[in-house]
Amino acid sequence: MKRIFPSLIAILCTLPMSVKAQMPRITSYDGGLDAFRKIRKEVYDTAKIAVYYDLKYLKDSTKTDKYTEAKTLLQISDKYQKYGDYYQLALDSMDIYMEKSKKNARDRQAIKTWNEAIGRINYYTVSITDLADYQTKVQFYDNLYNFEYSFTPQIDWNLAAGDTIISDIPCKKATCSYAGRDYVAWYADNISLPYGPYIFNGLPGLIIDIRDTKGNWIFTYAGMEKAHSYRDMYLYEKEFWGKLKTVSREEALTSCRNDIENYDNLSIEVFKVKTKVNGKWVSQEANYPRRPSNMLELKW
């Protein structure tokens, strides 16, 4: 499939719809459990365009009415695209702000915004893709064990018959299979950006909606604008999330699934949980049942 790389800003100026999202600024504060962090990051580029997606996903595929919701951000430059949780970016930004001075660390509005953001982070994966060869680096964080891996996604799109209008944007249909799930995507061929959320790239237009056919993972376009805040396109340095471990894709996804399904038992091991038996502290037995997992990748 031919890839189209026109001027990003020129495209932005000709959009049929541009939603200026109302994005709060986030912070952290004093020296307690919620103390601000010293953000350690590796910046790859500066974003020119910001595309917002609302994400809904089922942590348990059998509980079809219990979606977890996240606001996510796709950042695009001439060389890279980055995808992750919007509120995580906002929180990082406020941590950086709070670290600059004691006055900033006591900023009441910043504290309020930090509290609002930290409760909204629901997508704990960040990825960055080199647009020259589509080599993608992925980081899983906020787990018991945190991982980083690199791979080049292979997605074979089928351009299908059908069209619709989503958020006043004319869209065309495409389908694909990825990592054990079948997807239906709707893309706007009059927005000549061959990108979408996460690793879903390569269509002749921006992806406006993509979801697996069983409704487990749903990404929906929520607006687009020239990037003016949160412009740094970065991944975290390896020591930031507790010595992020670089492994193969297979090992990372297998470990992440095990982390989710066996969280209770692994927590006992990691935190050396003890219980009192006959007046003595002994290691707690790890015999909790496994939890369900419903990761985006089912096969690897």
N, C-alpha and C positions, 0 to 999 in steps of 0.2 A: 504494500500500500504506500503510495506516495505521501511523504510527510511535508507539511506546509509550515514555513517559518517566516512569516511576514513581520513587519515592524510591530512590536507589542503595543506601543503607545498609539500608533495609527489605528490599530484594531479597536483599542479602547474607545477612541473618539467616535467610532462608527457603530457602537453597540446599539441594538434596538431597545435595550433596557440597562440601566446602571443603577444599582441599589447602593446607596451610601449607608452602610450599617452603622448603627449607633453603638460604638465600642467603648466600654469603660476602661479606665486605667486601673491597674491592680497594684497592691503593695503587701509587704509584710512588716513586722514591727519589732517589739522589745527583745528581751533575751530569753524568753520562756520557750515552751515547746514549739511555738509558732515563730521562732526567730527567723529573720530574713537569711537567705542563703547567699553565699558567694558563688555566683553563677560562673561555671567554667565551661566555655563553649569554643567550638572551632567554626568560625564564620567562613562560608564558601563564596557568598556573593550578596548583592543587594537587590531586593525584589523590586520589580517595576509594576507588577499587577498583582492584586489580591483578589482571590475568588473564594467566597464563603460557601460552605456546604453544611447543611443540617444532616447529622448522622443519627440513625436509629438502628439498634441491633439487639438481638435476643441473647442474653447470657445463657439461657436454658431454652433450647429449641422446642421443648414440650409446653412451655408457658408462653403461648403466643400473644397474650395480652400484656406482657410485662417487658416492654421495651426500655432499654437504657438509651438516653438521648445525649448527644454531644454537639457542640458547635465547633466546626473544624475550619482550617484555613489552608488553602492552596496558594503558595507564593511562587511567582514566576519571574524569572529574569531571562536574559538572552542565552545563558549557559546552563541554568539549573532550574529545577522545580522542587519545592519542599512541601510536605504535607504533614499536618499534626493538629493537635487540639488548640483551638484559639485561646482558651482560658489559661492553658499552660504557658503560652507565649506571654500573655498579659501578666501572669504571676511572675515569670522570669523578669519581665521589664520592671515591675515594682520592687523585686528583690534587689535589682541593680540600683534603682533609685534610692532605696532605703539604706543601702550600704554607703552611700556617698557622704552622709553626715548624720550626726545625732539629731539635728533638726528634722531631717527627712524621715528618720526612723520613728519620730513621734507625730508625724503628720496624720491628723485624725481622718481626713478624707481618704488618705492612702490606706490607712488601716481598714476603713470601712470597705473600700474597693477590694482589698486583698481578701477579706473575709467572704465577700460575695463571689469572688472568682474561685477560691480554693474548693468550694463546695460544688462547683460546676464542671470540674475536670473529669471527664469520663472516657477519654480515649488516650490510652497510655502507650502509643506507638508514634514514632516520628521517623520520617523517611526523606531522603534527598536523592534526586536522580540527576545524573549528568546527561544533558540533552544531546551531547555529541555521540554517545554510544548506548545510552539508556542503562548504564551501570547504576544500580541503586543500592544505597546503604540504608539499612533499617536498624533502629534501636528500640528494644522493648525495655521499659523502665517501670518503676514503682511495683515491682514484683519482689518476691523473696530473693530470686536470682535474676539478674539483669543481663541482657545479651545484645550483641551487635553482630550483624552479618551483612555480607554483600552478595548480590546476584544480579542477573540481567533478566527481567521478566519477559516471558514469551507469551504473548496474547494474540491469538488468531481470531480476528473479528470477521463476522459475517454481516454484510450490509443487507438488511431485510426490507421487505415491502412494508409500508406503513408510515404514517406521519401523525403528529399531534401538536398541540400548542400547550406549553408549560410556562407559567408566569409571563404570558404574552410573547413568548419566544417560539417561533416555528421550529419543530424538532423532527428529526428522522430517526428511524429505528436501526439498532444493531444488536447482535447477540454474540456471546463468547462463553467459553468455559475457562475457569481458572481455579486451580488448587482444590478440585473436588466440588465446586459449585458451578451452576449454570446461571448466566446473567442476561438480563435485558437492559440495554442502554438506550437512552434518547439523547441525541446530540444536535447541536445547532450548527449547520454547515455555513451559516452566514456569520459565525464568529470563528474565524479561521485560526483557532488555537487548538492543536491536536492533543489536548490534555484533559485530565479529569482527576478525581480524587485518588489518593494513594498511588497505585501503579497502573491505573486504567488509562493508558495513553494510546495514541495511534489512530484515532478516528479523524475523519476530515472535518473536525469542528469540536468545539468545547462540549464536554459531557454535561448535560443539564440534570439528568436523572439516571442512576444506575442502581439496580437491585437484583439480588439473586431470586430465582423463580419461586423459592419457598418463603420469601419474605423475611429472611433472617437478618440480612444486612441491607440497609437502604440509605443511599446517599442522594440528597436533593439540593440542587442549586439554591442559594439564599442571597445572592447578590455579588456584585463585582465592582471594583473601583481601582483607580490608580493608587498604588501602594504609597501611603504617607506615614503610617505608623507600623511598628513591628516589621521593619524592612530587612533586618539582618536575617540571612538564610543560614542557619547553623545547626550542627549536631552538638551533643554534649561530649566534653572530654571524658575519657574512660574512667577517671577516678571520681567523677561527680556523683554518679548514682551508685556508690558503693562498689567501686572497681568493676565497671562494666566489662564483661568478658566477650572477646571476639571469638566467634566459633563459626562453623558452617551453618548454612540455612537449615539443614535437616536437624542438627543438634539444637539450634536455637528454638525452632518450632516445637520439637519434641519436648524440650525442657520447659517451655512456656506452657504447653498443654498439661504436663505433669504438675507444674506449679499450681495451675488453676484447679485441677481435679483433686490433688492431694494436699491442698493448702493447709488444712488443719494439722495433719500429721507432720508435714515438713516444718511448720511453725514450731512445733514441740522440739524438733531437732535443732533448728536454727537458733531459737531463743533459749534452749536448754531449760524448758519448763519442768518444774518439779511440783510434786504434790505430797501432802503429809499423810503417812500411813503408820498407824500405831506409834504416833509421836515422833516419827523420823521422816526427814525429807528425802524422797526418792524420785528418780526420773519418772515423769508421767508416761504411761503407756500410749503409744501412737496407734490407735485402732479405730479412728474415725472413718466413716464411710466416705467414699470418693464423691466429690461434687461433680455436677455436669459441666462440660465445657462446650462452647460453640464458637470457636475462633473463626475468623474469616477464612483462614486456610484450613481445610479439612484433610487434605492430602499433600504430601511433599516427598 
